[in-house]
Amino acid sequence: MRKYTPITGELHDYIVRQRSGANDPVLDALRAETMKFGDVSEMAISQQQCDFLTFLVAAIGARHAAEVGTFTGSSSISIARGLPRGGRLVCFDRDDKWTSVAARYWKQAGVDEKIELRLGDASRLLRAFKPEAPLDFVFIDGKQGWV
Ligand SMILES: C[S@@+](CC[C@H](N)C(=O)[O-])C[C@H]1O[C@@H](n2cnc3c(N)ncnc32)[C@H](O)[C@@H]1O
């Protein structure tokens, strides 16, 4: 006897629409702008992954976080939302074209004061990275190229 519900494309879309936090004008606008870049937009994490990151960061009480691979900002906004006031997220990415989009949306989401961007090759920058406090949460989503 089957004891699980198979996820079809239709059921997946329904769950995504019905989940708590589904109405998110900032992330919706960011997703729409990111999609204008074409196939590369698939690098952004999904809406459900955004919600999960926010939940996870808040649930573990993280204050200090880092991210490698920021792109247009979906994951960084989600992590920063889970941090308390005064929390800190350091983002590493080498591409100003993407991160300039992220920076605009950090402001719109009201999380810009929690985020610091370090622009350049993360494999070099991380060697010199001295966090102001031990990191509670690290999200690594950097890729050498998109395929
Ligand atoms: C999969 S995307 C990140 C998606 C992002 N987390 C989001 O939620 O939208 C990968 C990112 O890693 C960056 N990246 C790849 N290799 C890198 C490197 N060596 N140093 C810094 N950034 C790098 C790319 O510029 C790209 O923005």
The ligand as an ORCA input file, in Angstrom:
! r2SCAN-3c Opt
* xyz 0 1
  C      23.925     29.682     -8.236
  S      24.307     31.411     -8.279
  C      23.829     31.922     -6.649
  C      22.326     32.024     -6.506
  C      21.916     32.788     -5.283
  N      22.298     32.084     -4.066
  C      20.415     33.074     -5.302
  O      19.703     32.632     -4.392
  O      19.950     33.750     -6.232
  C      26.073     31.358     -8.220
  C      26.764     32.703     -7.994
  O      28.102     32.401     -7.619
  C      28.949     33.386     -8.132
  N      30.294     32.805     -8.200
  C      30.692     31.714     -8.895
  N      31.992     31.459     -8.690
  C      32.447     32.430     -7.851
  C      33.703     32.731     -7.280
  N      34.782     31.960     -7.514
  N      33.802     33.793     -6.462
  C      32.721     34.562     -6.202
  N      31.483     34.342     -6.719
  C      31.352     33.280     -7.537
  C      28.354     33.768     -9.474
  O      28.725     35.075     -9.859
  C      26.845     33.620     -9.198
  O      26.260     34.870     -8.897
*
